[in-house]
Every structure is written in structure tokens, then in C-alpha cells.
Amino acid sequence: MLKKINFKHTDDQLKKVLKPIFAYDLAVMYPNLDIEEQKRLIHLMGLEKLSDMFVELDIEDQYQLFHLLEVPRKKSLLKSLESDDLKEFVEDLEPEKRPDITQYLPRIKAKSLELLLAYDEDLAASIMTTDVISLDHELSIKEATLKIVTTSKENDYIDTLFITDDDKHVIGSIDLKQLIMARPGQTLASIMREDFHFVYEDATIEEAIETVMDYDKNAIPVLDHDDHLLGIVTADDIFDEIIEEAEEDYQKMALLSDYEADSTALERSKQRLPWLLIAVVLNLLIASFLSIFEATLAEVTALVLFQPLILGMAGNIGTQSLAVTILGLHLDAFDRDKLPKIHIIKETLIGLFNSLILAISCALFAYVFLMLIPTGRQSAQSIAWIVLVAVFSSMFISALMGVYVPIILDRYKQDPSAASGPIMTTINDVVALVIYFGIATLVFL
């Protein structure tokens, strides 16, 4: 764990203390420092470590840090940022604050930023970096190596190089390792790979994720429809998107709005309270359903003992089938344009088998329990049969809902993650209780 830095040290001593500390650890520490300590910290840090720390900060801290810098260092910091990190920083700012940043950008970088901001956030081009090198196909290995050494900038991605023809169309790619190992007299055209993978600028982020994962690429180029190179999407960009998407899905499953780590308890309460109130209303609906079976409950009090069992088992199996189906949709495990019959059949059989086995187990438990602790005038065998039928029916229906609801939502272009959370659980509870007490009413009244 990172220890607190002693700012009583001299500048030279403090530089030595800062040198082995990772940029991420400094980013964690930075918001907790007072303003004078922050100024001193960023003044003593080298540009590379300052840039690395900057991208790890929250947007508010980034904006505050930027305005602590002198003008020359502001320009240096912006120039050192990769284009996608710069875009993310500016994009997250309120519109009226953006000119405070963009006024310090070099003309070329400002144009790249303007291009990135123009793309819809769901497109792969919106997360690409424009810091990439292309080489003419007629260059020799020696000429290409010299160009890379003399023209590449610190932030340029050079692990993979893209080869263009006379009209600047991308026609192939070559790894830096392959370039270093090639003979100096060869041309790039003679050693490049022509079967490279790419996405067009109007491809979605999901398509880019699939391409990187399916073909195990560290980076793929983003092209316009004239096959000109616009930028690249790296595996790091894809990793960040997957994490962000997973966080969004988790928030949706819990019916939460955007989570902010630095938000107050009152702000978080306001975010969660509306959905909890909806859950209260739905549970009141459950209570109203139970009032219909008031006579049944009065006659057969033993039914209440097994109510949690019925609700719990229905909720558990529904959550499992729901999770598997949503995961399949997110991973494109089946064709979204067709009904995934194989998945439905498999999950239906799994739901049928598990519901039957667990229903028999629950009935046996109920029978043994009531034999040991008799409750009411009804026979233990009768109540055990009701438990068996209710558990089987409610579990099987819940499993089917877990399969069909997200598929139907996806077919109508709705987020299947919306099928999760308290509302889906409450619907399963209503179905399970109606089945359980409905069967009991038919048997005993």
C-alpha cells in the first residue's frame, strides 16, 4: 500500500521519492492532497509521468490539474496525450469548458480531435487513436526504417505499420519485428501481409471488439470507404470498452443510474430510491394477490412455511437462465436475426430437468418436516403434493421467462439487461405465489 508522501522534503529529496512511484498510485493520492501539495507534486513530476497520471484521474481532477499548470506545460501535456485519451478528456467536459482546453492544442491535433468528436459514441471510430504511421509500398526496408526513426513521435503506435499505394489506399500491413528482421534491399510490398483485418469508420464498437477477439489482434486499422487510413483501434481500447460495458450492464441489472465514486450519500440515495419505490409498489401488488387467497391461508396455515421456498427456487432458476441468455446475446453466441432454437431447446430442457428434480426434493422435505412437526388439519402428503406441483410449475415458468424475455427485448432493439433486477424478480414472485396458492385453493376449498 502506498505510504503518504512527506512534503517537508526538499525538491531534490521529493523527486527521488516520486521516481519509483507508479503513475496510477499518484493518481489515487492526488485528489486527497491540499492545493499547495498538488502544485508542488505536478511541478516536480516529469512530463511522461504527469501524462500517465493525468489519464487516470476523474474528469473534475483532470480539469483542476490542467489549470494549475503554466501555459507552456499545458501545451506540452496536451501534446503528450494520445489522441483517444485527449478526446475522452475533452468529451467529458461541459461544452462551455472545452474552449479552455482546445485553445492550447496544435492545429493538427485540434483537427484530429474534431474528427474524433464528430463520430457517434457507438462507432469504432469514436475510440480510435490517430497516432499511427503509414508507409508507401515502394519504400525499401532501409528507407522505411529511416522514416520511422526520424518521423515517429512518442505517442505513435508502431508495433504494426500499414502500407499504402500511390493513392494512399491501405493495401497491407507489416509488424515492426518483421521490418527489423527483413533484408535492407527488399521493398515493403514484397514482405507485407495483404490479408489484414480492419473495420470501416461506420462499424460499431461491438464489431471492432469481435474482430480483435476473433482474430487475436493487438490493433486493427479504421478505414473510410475509400480505404484511406483514419486511425487504429488497439486491444487496450477494446479492453477499456469491455470493462465499461460490463459496468453499465451491472448498473442496469441493479436498476442504477451512472455510478460516481465521489458522489455523496444523498446523491446515491436519490439515484436508487425511485427504483426501490417501484419495487415497493410491485410488492404491494403481491400483497393484494395474497389477499385473494386469505381464506386459503386461514384454512391451511402450513402453506406459509413453504412460501419462501417457492419464491426462492423460482427466482434462482430464472436468474440463471436469464444470465446465460444475456451473456449469449452480448457475446453474439447465436444469430440475432433468427430465433436461437438450439439455445431455447437446451435451456428449456435444463429448466424442465432441474425443476422436476428440485420439486421432488422440496416435496420430500415438506413431507418429512410436516410429519415431524404437524401443522393444521391437512395431511402432510397433500401439502407435499402441492409443494411439488407449485415448485415445478413456478420454476419451469421462471426458467422460460429468463430465456424468452431478453430474446424478445433484443428482437425489438431493447437492451436485454433491462430484463434483470428487482422488477423481473417481482414478476417471478407474483407468478410463483399465484401458482402456489391457486393450487392450494383448488385442493382444499
Beta strands, then each sheet from edge to edge (+ up, - down):
strand 1: 132-136
strand 2: 157-164
strand 3: 170-175
strand 4: 199-200
strand 5: 219-223
strand 6: 229-234
sheet 1: 1+ 2+ 3-
sheet 2: 4+ 5+ 6-
end
